[in-house]
Amino acid sequence: MSATPTSTKERILDVALELFVEQGYDKTSLRQIADRLGVTKAALYYHFERKEDIFLELHLRMHRLGSDVLDELDGLGPDEIVTAWPHVLDGFVDQVLANRDLFLLHQRNENAFKQIVDDERHRAENEDIEERFRALLADAAIPLEQRVRMACSIGAALLPLMGGDVFGDVDPGEIAGYAREAVRGLLGGQ
């Protein structure tokens, strides 16, 4: 089975992510990204005009994780949402683990994040996700207790995995296991 070819744009993002996490956004140049990719700087400019554009695209990958959770719940009724929530959140934990570098990117490059926070595209996607989560948690057809538990479970699933080095050299998979247990407890053992 052959792997799906990765687009040049995605390869640029992957290499930039590696470099931004390894040495920091401010200390990484477009030349370094191009060199690691084995392309010219001009080829990089074809896909991204500025380093900030690369950072924004990487940040929007995080937005897609939240959108994916919401997409799984679209079209479900209130009881189905409550039933599906533990499974959907479990999948979210898997996605956070698989994309851990995106979270490290933000933790290690807060100043770069401040540069994109007012970007129109970022603001629109962020508002969309927030609005969708608010609508889900405001749905009075889902019992209030369940909505509160669902809201708490998001933090219980996400925050321990975003902790970077807070747990030392502990394997992220082990942390995820404890996060999953905490989520199940918050959801009443579901």
Secondary structure, 3 states (H helix, E strand, C coil): CCCCCCCHHHHHHHHHHHHHHHHCCCCCCHHHHHHHHCCCHHHHHHHCCCHHHHHHHHHHHHHHHHHHHHHHHCCCCHHHHHHHHHHHHHHHHHHHHHCHHHHHHHHHCHHHHHHHCCCHHHHHHHHHHHHHHHHHHHCCCCCHHHHHHHHHHHHHHHHHHHCCCCCCCCCHHHHHHHHHHHHHHHCCCC
